[in-house]
Amino acid sequence: MASNSAFRSSHRSERPIPPPQPSSSASRPRSSRPASTRRSVLSASRPSSHFNTHNEDDADPGRVRVAVRLRPRNAEDLSSDADFADCVEVQPELNRLKLKKNNWSSEAFKFDEVFTESASQKRVYEAVAKPVVESVLDGYNGTVMAYGQTGTGKTYTVGRLGKDDPSERGIMVRALEDIIAGTSPASDTVAISYLQLYLESIQDLLAPEKNNIPIVEDPKTGEVSLPGVSIIKVRDLDHCLLLLQIGEANRHASNTKLNTESSRSHAILMVYIQKPSKGKVENELSTLANSTGNDLPGGDGVPVVLKSKLLIVDLAGSERIDKSGSDGHMFEEAKFINLSLTSLGKCINALAENSPHIPTRESKLTRLLRDSFGGSARTSLVVTIWPSVRHHAETSSTIMFGQRAMKVVNTIRLKEEFDYESQCRKLECHVDYLTAEIERQQKLRETDKEEMEKKVEECQNSLVEAEKSFAAKSESLEKENICLGLEIKTMLDELNLQKDQSDHMCDELARLEMSLRQTEQNQLDTFTYQKVLADTTQMYEKKIAELLQRIEDEHSRSESAQEELSEVKILLSDHQRSLQIKGQKEINDLELKLQEMHQLHKKAVNELESLKTENEELLSGKEMLYEELRTALKRLSDEEKQRKCLEDEIVNLKKPVAENNFDVEAKKSYMKENSGRVNSGHMSLLYSNQSRETLSGHKGTIAKIFEEVGLQKMLSLLRSEDLDVQIHAAKVVANLAAEEMNQGLIMSKGGARLLANVASKTDDPQTLRMVAGAIANLCGNEKLHVMLKEDGGTKALLGMVGCGHLDVIAQIARGMANFAKCESRGIKQGHKKGRSFLIEDGALTWMIANCSTTPSSSRRHIELALCHLAQNKDNAQDFISSGALEELIRISRESSREDIRNLARKSLNMNPTFLEEMQRA
């Protein structure tokens, strides 16, 4: 075991690869040293490939190369994100990936290399690390680093030993294998150090007793060293594997929610290589020999030694505490890990933005990697990401880290050292020669000195004479200077006066410009006001036209209500003649209420006439709209309130009629038929009002009907002999079935059976669509499946297929998808066993026949229903015998939606019977 100082060069030659970049502190030139020490000499370097797929297009070989590796989904991802697509889409042929923000928006990123989840360890090494290893063998420093979220496969990519399967070996083992193969044991030296940064303390993994190792920087070169770290010379690959196993055994790891063996420290493998250079460096003393006319022996060159260092860094994964579940001591570990990664990110940002200050001293990790980012090393970075939507934020942060790292450019320098000890003896002879020459030159200088002293005395005499003449000239110049000063003062006074006049003129000019701008602004405001006033006038004209249309609609509805009232009067008169003896009192009461309703109706007609009058007044006052805008707004709001009051009064008028009809129905069957017709008119009037309401108004009307009539009475209307009454009641119940709180009550009162009865008696597509939609909503409640089966709800759903209307088919497909999805969920949770009710009712045959022929909306629901039915193992034989398995295979390949294709593949893979049948086929 050798010390660290044995591998540090006292003198190195550092030469950048063009184009030159500003050098870091690690590559500053050294100060001159005595002649007995070693000296740095520049030497030629050959370019090495780095990411071979891009080096032809990249003009800057010093840029940090970044690759992205996608981690495969695990069992937890497949179960929790079954219905969701991946948030990452890789395009390895374009070296690009897309990060999906949602189902319709994504962002593309370009990298030097993009690996899919199926990429082999060998391909990752050859594309990312092998070019760096080749550069290190040529004498350059290199760094290979893995960065990413915890659990994304950094240690698998970098530190996998592959004892059982050599194809699983990571970058560390493969790099050492290439280094051992590329060096000669006779002339070259290879040594390694293996350490970890744990809780901001450097520990030696090959000698665990060495803890809290300090970092020492050379004040002149800025190079970082670790005194006391074990540096072990390696002989072969087996020796390297043994040392790596020792280091891995001493490394800190813990079990978290995201990773069963989560690394809790940053691991750094340092490989030191020393090998002689094949070339010769020209002796720089030959220049001195040529200048003196004497040849120096041995000037043909000296051997050069190349020293390089390779860093392979396995960073601990960044993690969020709420996802990893770290607490106690693990929380402290996660805090230090995130702090060091944050410091590394700050340095990357500063280098990418060419900041004058790089905060490398904030963390020991950034101090150790000082040469890797912004220094003289050739650096490759592989970032690992998770495809799951649950980790979208961490994946986005990792991708942005890689994008910023790609902007960092290092100054690649070849580091050589060479020994001049053999040359020192040759130089001693030359020093003796130079000493004799200096003595001879000294004698010549003494002779020249005497001659120069004589010349100096002559110069001193001439200088005294010149000083005298200079003094006389100075006096005359001082007098002239005083006169010029007076003249300058006079001119300055005149200039100050002119300056004051100029300032006054500038102020006057600024005032005039300000006045001009104010005038222009006033003109612009006047024009804007006129434009706004014209737009407002047009807007109110449109509102008046809409109000006229609404008044006409109200008038038509009032006429229809009057007609219905006359029909009711006729029915009541007929009923009065038939029940004159038994129900005289009830008929009299009903007549009184009808008279009141007629009076209220007349009042409504009068109000409509008054509205028309007010409307004519509004039209006549249109020319005065500019002066009465606020008055018109208030008048329109009053008219709106009157219209709403009129609607409320009409609804209130219908309440006693509906109540009397229900009372008469309870006593006489004949009145029951009449009440059905009245309620039919009541329902049609309500639906005519709903046609002009918004979605919120529609729901409010349905809720008001439910409160006034009651669900029990609504369901009783489904039993009416009048088909129109049944249809209108079915539409109301269909809207109520959309709310989960009403579904149980509807089923308990036999609502599904009654809806099925209505569907069997009508061919109206709109009615069938409402009934199918109601049953589809009930299918989405797992607790109601048994009742739906017993009441014939699913069979009624299939019975409506014969209608052939696209909207009806869409509702049927939606109901089957809801039913199958709830069944699948119940089987997973253990609530249900056995064959599906849908298969027992014969729905599978219809789904197979229409899976590829129906429109896209219906096809999507049928495909989802097949996928969920396939997840029930008790349905496997039905799928095989009916040909549904072939349709499921087609969906997994040809479906237009990626999430459905993934769900179909999952259903096929999780069923052993399907797998056996597919292998048999």
ZAMARGU-4260 file (C-alpha; in steps of 0.2 Angstrom, whole numbers, plus 5000, padded with zeros to 4 digits):
<rodrens>
0) 5000/5000/5000 | 5008/5016/4994 | 5005/5034/5000 | 4996/5046/4990 | 5011/5057/4987
5) 5019/5044/4977 | 5007/5047/4963 | 5008/5066/4963 | 5019/5074/4950 | 5031/5088/4956
10) 5031/5095/4938 | 5019/5092/4924 | 5016/5098/4907 | 4998/5103/4903 | 4993/5107/4886
15) 4974/5111/4881 | 4966/5103/4866 | 4960/5117/4854 | 4949/5127/4854 | 4957/5135/4870
20) 4945/5139/4885 | 4949/5149/4901 | 4958/5137/4912 | 4953/5134/4930 | 4964/5136/4946
25) 4969/5117/4944 | 4978/5122/4927 | 4987/5138/4932 | 5006/5139/4927 | 5018/5136/4940
30) 5032/5148/4946 | 5050/5144/4941 | 5060/5132/4951 | 5079/5129/4953 | 5088/5120/4939
35) 5090/5105/4950 | 5072/5101/4950 | 5061/5094/4936 | 5053/5106/4922 | 5037/5106/4913
40) 5037/5104/4894 | 5022/5105/4882 | 5019/5089/4871 | 5007/5084/4857 | 4991/5075/4861
45) 4980/5065/4850 | 4961/5068/4850 | 4950/5054/4857 | 4932/5050/4853 | 4919/5054/4866
50) 4901/5048/4863 | 4905/5041/4846 | 4888/5045/4839 | 4890/5063/4842 | 4909/5068/4841
55) 4908/5072/4823 | 4894/5085/4825 | 4901/5092/4842 | 4915/5105/4839 | 4920/5106/4857
60) 4928/5090/4864 | 4929/5097/4882 | 4910/5099/4884 | 4902/5087/4898 | 4893/5073/4889
65) 4877/5068/4896 | 4867/5052/4893 | 4849/5047/4900 | 4845/5030/4906 | 4826/5025/4909
70) 4823/5013/4923 | 4810/4999/4919 | 4794/4999/4929 | 4793/4988/4944 | 4779/4978/4951
75) 4773/4992/4962 | 4772/5004/4947 | 4763/4991/4936 | 4750/4989/4950 | 4748/5007/4955
80) 4749/5016/4938 | 4740/5003/4928 | 4728/5015/4921 | 4741/5029/4917 | 4754/5031/4904
85) 4772/5034/4907 | 4777/5052/4909 | 4793/5050/4899 | 4793/5045/4880 | 4811/5041/4874
90) 4817/5042/4856 | 4834/5034/4856 | 4836/5035/4837 | 4835/5054/4839 | 4844/5055/4856
95) 4829/5064/4862 | 4816/5061/4876 | 4799/5069/4879 | 4793/5074/4896 | 4774/5073/4896
100) 4766/5087/4907 | 4748/5080/4904 | 4739/5070/4890 | 4740/5084/4877 | 4756/5093/4881
105) 4775/5088/4882 | 4792/5095/4881 | 4807/5088/4871 | 4825/5087/4877 | 4840/5083/4867
110) 4855/5073/4875 | 4871/5065/4869 | 4864/5048/4871 | 4846/5041/4877 | 4844/5023/4883
115) 4828/5014/4884 | 4824/5003/4899 | 4830/4988/4889 | 4847/4995/4886 | 4861/4982/4891
120) 4875/4986/4903 | 4888/4984/4889 | 4880/4996/4878 | 4879/5009/4892 | 4897/5007/4896
125) 4903/5008/4878 | 4893/5024/4874 | 4896/5033/4891 | 4912/5027/4899 | 4923/5018/4887
130) 4928/5035/4878 | 4933/5042/4894 | 4943/5027/4899 | 4953/5028/4882 | 4957/5046/4886
135) 4963/5041/4903 | 4975/5028/4895 | 4981/5042/4883 | 4986/5053/4898 | 4970/5064/4902
140) 4961/5065/4918 | 4943/5058/4916 | 4927/5057/4926 | 4911/5046/4925 | 4897/5050/4936
145) 4879/5044/4939 | 4866/5056/4945 | 4847/5053/4948 | 4833/5050/4960 | 4835/5036/4973
150) 4829/5019/4966 | 4832/5024/4948 | 4847/5012/4945 | 4863/5022/4948 | 4872/5009/4958
155) 4866/4996/4946 | 4873/5006/4931 | 4890/5010/4940 | 4894/4998/4954 | 4886/4982/4949
160) 4899/4968/4951 | 4890/4954/4941 | 4898/4940/4951 | 4885/4928/4944 | 4881/4935/4927
165) 4896/4945/4919 | 4884/4953/4907 | 4877/4963/4922 | 4893/4971/4926 | 4893/4990/4929
170) 4904/5004/4923 | 4917/5001/4937 | 4921/4983/4933 | 4921/4986/4914 | 4932/5001/4916
175) 4945/4992/4927 | 4945/4977/4914 | 4949/4989/4900 | 4962/4998/4910 | 4971/4981/4915
180) 4970/4976/4896 | 4977/4993/4890 | 4992/4993/4902 | 5008/4983/4903 | 5013/4976/4920
185) 5032/4978/4916 | 5032/4997/4912 | 5015/5004/4918 | 5007/5006/4936 | 4989/5005/4940
190) 4983/5009/4958 | 4965/5012/4965 | 4958/5021/4980 | 4940/5018/4985 | 4931/5030/4997
195) 4914/5037/5002 | 4907/5054/5007 | 4895/5050/5022 | 4887/5063/5033 | 4900/5076/5025
200) 4914/5065/5031 | 4926/5056/5019 | 4929/5038/5024 | 4941/5025/5016 | 4931/5010/5011
205) 4947/4999/5009 | 4952/5004/5027 | 4937/5008/5037 | 4947/5013/5052 | 4952/5029/5042
210) 4938/5041/5045 | 4936/5060/5043 | 4950/5061/5030 | 4955/5080/5026 | 4955/5088/5009
215) 4971/5097/5005 | 4973/5109/4990 | 4989/5114/4982 | 4990/5133/4984 | 4999/5135/4968
220) 4990/5123/4956 | 4974/5121/4965 | 4975/5102/4964 | 4966/5092/4977 | 4974/5078/4987
225) 4968/5066/5001 | 4983/5063/5013 | 4981/5046/5021 | 4969/5038/5009 | 4974/5020/5004
230) 4981/5018/4987 | 4983/5000/4982 | 4992/4994/4966 | 4982/4981/4957 | 4989/4966/4948
235) 4974/4959/4938 | 4955/4960/4937 | 4952/4947/4951 | 4962/4958/4963 | 4951/4973/4957
240) 4935/4963/4960 | 4941/4958/4977 | 4944/4976/4982 | 4928/4982/4975 | 4919/4969/4986
245) 4928/4975/5001 | 4922/4993/4998 | 4904/4988/4994 | 4903/4978/5011 | 4909/4994/5020
250) 4897/5006/5011 | 4882/5013/5020 | 4865/5007/5014 | 4847/5006/5021 | 4830/5001/5017
255) 4818/5014/5011 | 4800/5015/5003 | 4808/5018/4986 | 4823/5006/4987 | 4827/4991/4998
260) 4845/4994/4997 | 4847/5013/4996 | 4864/5020/4996 | 4866/5032/5010 | 4883/5039/5004
265) 4892/5045/4988 | 4905/5032/4983 | 4920/5038/4973 | 4933/5026/4964 | 4949/5034/4960
270) 4960/5025/4947 | 4978/5031/4946 | 4988/5026/4930 | 5006/5030/4926 | 5014/5024/4910
275) 5029/5031/4899 | 5025/5041/4884 | 5030/5034/4867 | 5036/5051/4860 | 5051/5062/4864
280) 5051/5080/4870 | 5063/5092/4862 | 5076/5098/4874 | 5073/5117/4877 | 5091/5120/4881
285) 5096/5117/4863 | 5090/5135/4860 | 5103/5142/4872 | 5116/5131/4865 | 5113/5137/4847
290) 5114/5155/4854 | 5131/5152/4861 | 5137/5143/4846 | 5141/5127/4856 | 5131/5110/4855
295) 5125/5102/4871 | 5127/5084/4872 | 5111/5074/4874 | 5100/5087/4866 | 5090/5075/4856
300) 5076/5072/4869 | 5071/5064/4886 | 5058/5051/4890 | 5041/5057/4895 | 5030/5050/4909
305) 5011/5051/4908 | 5001/5052/4924 | 4982/5052/4923 | 4967/5049/4935 | 4950/5042/4932
310) 4935/5046/4944 | 4920/5034/4944 | 4907/5042/4955 | 4891/5034/4961 | 4881/5048/4969
315) 4868/5044/4982 | 4850/5047/4976 | 4841/5063/4979 | 4825/5059/4989 | 4809/5067/4996
320) 4806/5063/5014 | 4787/5060/5011 | 4791/5047/4998 | 4806/5038/5005 | 4799/5037/5023
325) 4816/5042/5030 | 4816/5046/5049 | 4828/5047/5063 | 4846/5044/5058 | 4840/5041/5040
330) 4833/5058/5040 | 4850/5065/5044 | 4858/5055/5030 | 4845/5061/5018 | 4848/5079/5023
335) 4867/5078/5020 | 4864/5069/5004 | 4852/5082/4997 | 4863/5097/5004 | 4878/5090/4994
340) 4868/5087/4978 | 4861/5105/4980 | 4879/5112/4981 | 4884/5101/4965 | 4868/5109/4956
345) 4874/5126/4961 | 4891/5123/4954 | 4884/5116/4938 | 4872/5131/4936 | 4886/5144/4939
350) 4897/5135/4926 | 4883/5134/4914 | 4880/5152/4916 | 4898/5157/4915 | 4897/5165/4932
355) 4913/5173/4939 | 4911/5164/4956 | 4909/5145/4957 | 4904/5139/4975 | 4915/5124/4975
360) 4919/5126/4994 | 4901/5124/5000 | 4903/5105/5000 | 4916/5092/5001 | 4908/5083/4986
365) 4910/5099/4975 | 4928/5100/4981 | 4932/5082/4976 | 4924/5085/4959 | 4932/5102/4956
370) 4942/5095/4941 | 4927/5086/4934 | 4916/5101/4931 | 4925/5116/4924 | 4943/5109/4926
375) 4954/5099/4915 | 4946/5082/4915 | 4935/5074/4902 | 4918/5071/4910 | 4904/5059/4906
380) 4887/5060/4916 | 4873/5047/4915 | 4857/5053/4923 | 4844/5039/4928 | 4826/5043/4928
385) 4809/5035/4933 | 4795/5033/4920 | 4781/5033/4933 | 4769/5048/4934 | 4771/5047/4953
390) 4789/5054/4951 | 4786/5067/4938 | 4793/5081/4948 | 4809/5072/4952 | 4811/5066/4934
395) 4809/5084/4928 | 4822/5090/4940 | 4835/5076/4935 | 4832/5080/4916 | 4835/5099/4919
400) 4851/5095/4929 | 4857/5085/4914 | 4853/5099/4902 | 4863/5112/4913 | 4877/5100/4914
405) 4878/5099/4895 | 4883/5117/4895 | 4898/5115/4906 | 4914/5115/4895 | 4931/5109/4903
410) 4948/5113/4897 | 4955/5096/4892 | 4974/5095/4896 | 4987/5082/4894 | 4997/5080/4909
415) 5015/5074/4907 | 5031/5073/4918 | 5048/5069/4914 | 5065/5068/4923 | 5081/5078/4920
420) 5093/5070/4932 | 5103/5063/4917 | 5104/5080/4909 | 5110/5088/4925 | 5128/5081/4923
425) 5128/5087/4905 | 5123/5104/4911 | 5137/5105/4924 | 5150/5105/4910 | 5141/5119/4901
430) 5140/5129/4917 | 5159/5128/4919 | 5161/5135/4901 | 5148/5149/4905 | 5158/5154/4921
435) 5174/5156/4911 | 5165/5166/4898 | 5157/5177/4912 | 5174/5181/4919 | 5181/5186/4902
440) 5165/5197/4900 | 5168/5205/4917 | 5185/5211/4912 | 5178/5219/4896 | 5165/5227/4907
445) 5178/5235/4918 | 5187/5243/4903 | 5171/5249/4897 | 5167/5256/4914 | 5182/5268/4914
450) 5177/5275/4897 | 5159/5278/4903 | 5165/5287/4918 | 5174/5300/4907 | 5159/5302/4896
455) 5148/5305/4912 | 5159/5319/4918 | 5157/5327/4901 | 5138/5325/4902 | 5137/5333/4919
460) 5146/5348/4913 | 5134/5350/4899 | 5119/5347/4911 | 5124/5362/4922 | 5124/5374/4907
465) 5107/5367/4901 | 5100/5370/4919 | 5105/5388/4918 | 5097/5391/4901 | 5081/5382/4907
470) 5079/5393/4922 | 5079/5409/4911 | 5066/5401/4899 | 5055/5396/4914 | 5054/5414/4921
475) 5048/5421/4904 | 5035/5406/4902 | 5028/5410/4920 | 5024/5428/4915 | 5016/5422/4899
480) 5006/5409/4909 | 4999/5423/4920 | 4992/5433/4905 | 4984/5418/4898 | 4976/5414/4915
485) 4967/5431/4915 | 4961/5428/4897 | 4954/5411/4901 | 4945/5418/4916 | 4936/5431/4905
490) 4931/5418/4893 | 4924/5406/4906 | 4913/5420/4913 | 4906/5423/4895 | 4903/5404/4893
495) 4894/5403/4910 | 4882/5417/4904 | 4879/5408/4888 | 4876/5391/4897 | 4863/5399/4908
500) 4854/5406/4893 | 4854/5389/4885 | 4847/5380/4901 | 4833/5393/4901 | 4829/5389/4883
505) 4829/5370/4886 | 4817/5372/4900 | 4805/5381/4889 | 4807/5368/4876 | 4803/5354/4888
510) 4788/5363/4894 | 4781/5365/4876 | 4784/5347/4873 | 4775/5342/4889 | 4760/5353/4884
515) 4760/5345/4866 | 4760/5327/4874 | 4746/5332/4885 | 4736/5338/4871 | 4739/5322/4861
520) 4734/5311/4876 | 4718/5321/4878 | 4713/5318/4860 | 4717/5299/4861 | 4706/5298/4877
525) 4692/5306/4868 | 4693/5294/4853 | 4694/5279/4865 | 4679/5285/4875 | 4669/5287/4858
530) 4674/5269/4853 | 4669/5262/4870 | 4653/5271/4869 | 4649/5264/4852 | 4653/5246/4857
535) 4642/5248/4872 | 4628/5254/4862 | 4629/5239/4850 | 4630/5227/4865 | 4614/5234/4872
540) 4605/5233/4855 | 4609/5214/4855 | 4603/5212/4873 | 4586/5221/4868 | 4585/5209/4853
545) 4588/5194/4865 | 4575/5201/4877 | 4562/5202/4863 | 4565/5184/4858 | 4563/5179/4876
550) 4546/5188/4877 | 4540/5180/4862 | 4545/5163/4869 | 4536/5166/4885 | 4521/5171/4875
555) 4521/5155/4865 | 4523/5145/4881 | 4509/5154/4889 | 4498/5150/4875 | 4503/5131/4876
560) 4499/5132/4895 | 4482/5140/4891 | 4478/5126/4879 | 4483/5113/4892 | 4472/5122/4905
565) 4457/5121/4893 | 4461/5102/4891 | 4461/5100/4909 | 4445/5109/4911 | 4437/5097/4898
570) 4443/5082/4907 | 4437/5089/4924 | 4420/5092/4917 | 4419/5075/4910 | 4425/5068/4927
575) 4412/5079/4935 | 4397/5071/4926 | 4403/5054/4929 | 4407/5057/4948 | 4393/5069/4952
580) 4386/5059/4966 | 4401/5052/4975 | 4415/5066/4972 | 4404/5082/4972 | 4414/5090/4985
585) 4431/5085/4978 | 4426/5091/4961 | 4420/5108/4968 | 4437/5110/4977 | 4446/5106/4961
590) 4435/5119/4951 | 4440/5132/4963 | 4458/5128/4961 | 4457/5128/4943 | 4448/5145/4943
595) 4462/5152/4954 | 4474/5145/4941 | 4465/5153/4927 | 4465/5170/4936 | 4484/5168/4939
600) 4486/5163/4920 | 4476/5179/4915 | 4488/5189/4927 | 4503/5181/4918 | 4496/5186/4901
605) 4493/5204/4908 | 4511/5204/4914 | 4517/5198/4897 | 4507/5212/4889 | 4515/5225/4901
610) 4532/5218/4896 | 4528/5220/4878 | 4523/5238/4882 | 4540/5241/4891 | 4549/5233/4877
615) 4541/5246/4865 | 4546/5260/4876 | 4564/5253/4876 | 4564/5253/4857 | 4557/5271/4856
620) 4571/5277/4868 | 4585/5269/4858 | 4590/5286/4851 | 4593/5293/4869 | 4604/5278/4874
625) 4620/5288/4875 | 4613/5298/4890 | 4603/5284/4898 | 4615/5269/4898 | 4614/5266/4917
630) 4595/5268/4917 | 4594/5255/4903 | 4604/5243/4914 | 4593/5245/4929 | 4577/5243/4918
635) 4584/5227/4910 | 4588/5219/4927 | 4571/5223/4933 | 4563/5215/4918 | 4574/5199/4921
640) 4568/5198/4939 | 4549/5200/4933 | 4552/5186/4921 | 4559/5175/4934 | 4545/5179/4946
645) 4533/5174/4932 | 4541/5157/4929 | 4540/5154/4948 | 4521/5158/4948 | 4518/5146/4934
650) 4527/5132/4943 | 4517/5136/4959 | 4501/5136/4949 | 4506/5118/4943 | 4508/5111/4961
655) 4490/5110/4966 | 4485/5103/4950 | 4498/5089/4952 | 4492/5086/4970 | 4474/5085/4966
660) 4478/5073/4951 | 4487/5061/4963 | 4472/5061/4976 | 4460/5057/4962 | 4471/5043/4956
665) 4471/5035/4973 | 4452/5034/4973 | 4446/5031/4955 | 4455/5022/4940 | 4447/5033/4928
670) 4455/5049/4937 | 4471/5039/4937 | 4472/5039/4918 | 4467/5058/4918 | 4480/5062/4931
675) 4493/5053/4920 | 4489/5064/4906 | 4489/5080/4917 | 4506/5075/4923 | 4512/5072/4906
680) 4507/5090/4902 | 4516/5095/4918 | 4532/5085/4913 | 4532/5092/4895 | 4530/5110/4902
685) 4544/5107/4914 | 4555/5101/4900 | 4550/5115/4889 | 4557/5127/4902 | 4573/5117/4904
690) 4577/5119/4885 | 4582/5137/4888 | 4591/5135/4905 | 4610/5132/4907 | 4617/5116/4914
695) 4616/5122/4932 | 4598/5127/4929 | 4594/5110/4922 | 4600/5102/4938 | 4591/5114/4948
700) 4574/5110/4939 | 4577/5091/4942 | 4581/5094/4960 | 4565/5105/4962 | 4554/5091/4953
705) 4562/5078/4965 | 4557/5089/4980 | 4540/5093/4974 | 4534/5076/4968 | 4546/5064/4977
710) 4556/5049/4971 | 4542/5037/4976 | 4529/5046/4966 | 4541/5047/4951 | 4544/5028/4951
715) 4525/5026/4953 | 4523/5036/4937 | 4534/5023/4928 | 4520/5010/4932 | 4507/5022/4923
720) 4498/5014/4908 | 4500/5030/4898 | 4517/5027/4889 | 4520/5046/4887 | 4520/5048/4906
725) 4532/5033/4908 | 4544/5041/4895 | 4544/5058/4904 | 4546/5049/4921 | 4560/5039/4915
730) 4570/5054/4909 | 4568/5062/4926 | 4574/5046/4935 | 4588/5045/4922 | 4594/5062/4928
735) 4592/5057/4946 | 4602/5041/4944 | 4618/5051/4940 | 4619/5056/4958 | 4626/5041/4969
740) 4616/5046/4984 | 4600/5042/4974 | 4605/5026/4966 | 4602/5015/4981 | 4585/5022/4984
745) 4580/5019/4965 | 4586/5001/4965 | 4577/4997/4982 | 4561/5004/4974 | 4562/4993/4959
750) 4568/5007/4948 | 4579/4996/4936 | 4565/4984/4933 | 4553/4999/4929 | 4567/5007/4917
755) 4569/4990/4908 | 4550/4989/4906 | 4550/5007/4898 | 4564/5002/4886 | 4554/4987/4880
760) 4539/4997/4876 | 4547/5012/4866 | 4557/5014/4850 | 4561/5032/4853 | 4580/5034/4852
765) 4581/5049/4864 | 4570/5039/4877 | 4581/5024/4875 | 4597/5034/4877 | 4591/5041/4893
770) 4586/5024/4900 | 4603/5017/4894 | 4612/5031/4902 | 4602/5028/4919 | 4606/5010/4919
775) 4625/5014/4914 | 4626/5025/4929 | 4619/5012/4940 | 4632/4999/4933 | 4645/5011/4940
780) 4640/5006/4958 | 4647/4989/4963 | 4635/4987/4977 | 4620/4987/4965 | 4627/4973/4953
785) 4617/4959/4961 | 4601/4969/4961 | 4604/4974/4943 | 4606/4956/4938 | 4590/4950/4947
790) 4580/4965/4941 | 4585/4962/4923 | 4595/4978/4921 | 4609/4971/4911 | 4598/4961/4900
795) 4588/4977/4897 | 4604/4985/4892 | 4608/4972/4879 | 4590/4972/4873 | 4592/4990/4868
800) 4606/4986/4856 | 4593/4982/4842 | 4589/5001/4841 | 4605/5004/4832 | 4606/5022/4836
805) 4624/5028/4839 | 4620/5038/4855 | 4611/5023/4862 | 4625/5011/4858 | 4638/5023/4866
810) 4628/5023/4883 | 4626/5004/4882 | 4645/5002/4879 | 4648/5014/4894 | 4637/5004/4905
815) 4646/4988/4901 | 4663/4997/4904 | 4657/5003/4921 | 4650/4986/4926 | 4666/4977/4921
820) 4678/4989/4929 | 4668/4988/4946 | 4668/4969/4945 | 4687/4969/4942 | 4689/4980/4957
825) 4678/4969/4968 | 4688/4954/4963 | 4705/4962/4967 | 4698/4967/4984 | 4690/4950/4987
830) 4672/4956/4987 | 4667/4945/4972 | 4671/4928/4965 | 4665/4918/4950 | 4660/4922/4932
835) 4655/4939/4927 | 4636/4943/4926 | 4639/4951/4909 | 4646/4935/4902 | 4631/4925/4910
840) 4619/4937/4901 | 4628/4935/4884 | 4636/4952/4883 | 4653/4945/4878 | 4647/4940/4861
845) 4640/4957/4857 | 4656/4965/4863 | 4667/4954/4851 | 4656/4958/4836 | 4656/4977/4839
850) 4673/4980/4846 | 4681/4985/4829 | 4665/4992/4820 | 4658/5005/4832 | 4663/5023/4832
855) 4678/5028/4842 | 4669/5033/4858 | 4659/5017/4859 | 4674/5007/4854 | 4685/5014/4868
860) 4672/5008/4881 | 4670/4991/4874 | 4689/4989/4874 | 4690/4994/4892 | 4676/4982/4896
865) 4685/4967/4888 | 4702/4972/4897 | 4693/4972/4914 | 4683/4956/4911 | 4700/4948/4906
870) 4707/4951/4923 | 4695/4939/4931 | 4703/4922/4930 | 4685/4913/4930 | 4681/4921/4914
875) 4697/4914/4905 | 4688/4899/4897 | 4674/4910/4890 | 4687/4921/4882 | 4696/4907/4874
880) 4680/4898/4868 | 4672/4913/4861 | 4687/4921/4852 | 4688/4936/4864 | 4706/4931/4868
885) 4711/4935/4850 | 4702/4952/4851 | 4711/4956/4867 | 4728/4952/4858 | 4722/4964/4844
890) 4718/4978/4856 | 4735/4976/4865 | 4743/4980/4848 | 4731/4991/4837 | 4721/5001/4850
895) 4721/5020/4846 | 4724/5024/4865 | 4741/5019/4873 | 4733/5017/4890 | 4721/5004/4884
900) 4735/4995/4875 | 4745/4994/4891 | 4730/4988/4901 | 4727/4974/4888 | 4745/4969/4889
905) 4744/4969/4908 | 4728/4958/4907 | 4736/4946/4896 | 4752/4944/4906 | 4743/4942/4923
910) 4733/4927/4918 | 4742/4911/4916 | 4729/4903/4906 | 4730/4916/4893 | 4749/4914/4892
915) 4748/4895/4890 | 4735/4898/4876 | 4746/4911/4867 | 4761/4900/4868 | 4751/4885/4861
920) 4745/4896/4847
</rodrens>
